[in-house]
Amino acid sequence: MVARPTERPHAKRCATTAKRREDDGARRGYLGSMNIPADHRTVSLSGRQCSFLGVAWLLIAVKCILVTWAIRQWDVPIHPLWIVGPTILFAGLATVLWATHRE
């Protein structure tokens, strides 16, 4: 039988890393409140862009309603969320990327 050590091998390394982080933070003087610079610009959309976004989401909603209706109407053996779920997910992702990553 293999003898097990009383201390886990990574415990000493974790303690050393934590101690080093405390020392670094105390030396810099902001251990309690981290001051990390970040760019938090707000994006304002023009009226035309808001209208485009509204029409796009209206079309997505109509598509989801039609897909749900068609699946139930013709007894397709899948749940409508298999189509509607990814549609909403990717449309939301595209909207967030489009609205936040423009120059």
Buried (B, 14 or more C-beta within 10 A) or exposed (E): EEEEEEEEEEEEEEEEEEEEEEEEEEEEEEEEEEEEEEEEEEEEEEEEBEEEBEEBBEEBBEBBEEBBEEBEEEEEEEEBBEBBEEBBEEBEEEBEEBBEEEE
